[in-house]
Amino acid sequence: MASTQTPTSKVFFAVSMSLDGHIAPAGMDLEHADDPSYKDWGRQWAALQSWVFPQRFFRENLNLGEGGETGPDNDMARGVFERTGVSILGKRMFDGGERFWPEEAPFHTPVFVVTHTERAPWERPGGTTFHFVNDGIESALARARTAAGGRDIRIGGGADLIQQYLNAGLVNEFTISIAPVILGDGTRLFDCIKFGQVGLEVIDTVPSPRVTHLSYAVSRA
């Protein structure tokens, strides 16, 4: 007899990170968003994310035109998108995205924004609807599980939100794409994670000429 049990969604994140541990350069905030020359954040961010820009799937998903690279990096970008049934964002990341995302936001799924700001759901073309959650990360995750349809739940960031979910023991796995760049300053991913607090097991390592993708399963140490 076939099982009727609904698959359990995994909670994960996938981010690009510099070799010295930063996922965003210094100066990359709303105050200086219109001036990418401030602390050179624009050029640094472009270097950090440069592996994904040429990929065919990335270009297709953002309607940037046909063509692009195929291979392990393209497979990684596609795989992250296809496994994601719901995303969870922090308020600062949403604020930046609301300002700069195209009208057809790049999620194409429900998105839950953890915030103290009360706001009605915001529906965008292409299947993305933003829902605003005012009672914390666990409430956002519970709502995301209901909406995920058995697919996985991506913690989209920023770093503070990812740290909150890691510290709460709510992340199952993650992938870090290590770019061959040293930023020297910026937002660190693991600043608030203490030694022994999180147990990690290597799932996969995927190198390419542009970047190295490291995937880990997470347990409470």
C-alpha positions, 0 to 999 in steps of 0.5 A: 500500500502506498504511503500517503504521508506528506514529505517533510520539507528541509530547511536550508540556506545557500549563499555566496561567501568570500574566502575570508568569511563575508557574505556582503561587503561593508557599505552595502545597505539602504543608506548607500544603495545608490552609491556603489562606490561607497567603500567600493561595495558595488565592485566587491559584491559583483566579485562575490556573486560573479560566478552566478551571473553568466549561468544560463539558468540565472539569465533565464530566471531573471529574463536577461536573455538566452544563452549562458554557461552550463555545467556545475555552477548552472546545476547548482543555481537551478537546483537551489531554485527548484528545491525551494517551495518557500523562502523566508527573508529578514526585513532589511533584505526585503527592504533592499529587494523591494527597491531593486528587484524587477516587477516580477520578483525572482522567487516565484513562490510564497515568501515570508518576511520576518518583521515588526512592521504590519503589512498586507500581503504583497502579490507580484507578477510571476507567482511571488507573494510576500507575507509579513510575519510579526511574531518571530522566526518559528511562526514564520517557519510554521507558516512556510511549512504549510505553504511549501507543498513538500518542497524545501524552505530556504532561509534567504537571509540576511546573515542575522536571520540565518544566525537566528535559525541556526542558533534555534536548531531549525536548519537542516542543511546549507550550501556555501559557494566560496568565491575566490575573493577576499573582501577584508570587511563586511558582513560575516555569516557565522559571527554569532555561532559559538564553537560546538554549538552546531554539528556539521557533516559534509554532504558534497563538495563541487568545485568549478573554475569560478567557485567551490560549493560546499554542502553540509548537513546540520545537527545540534552538537 
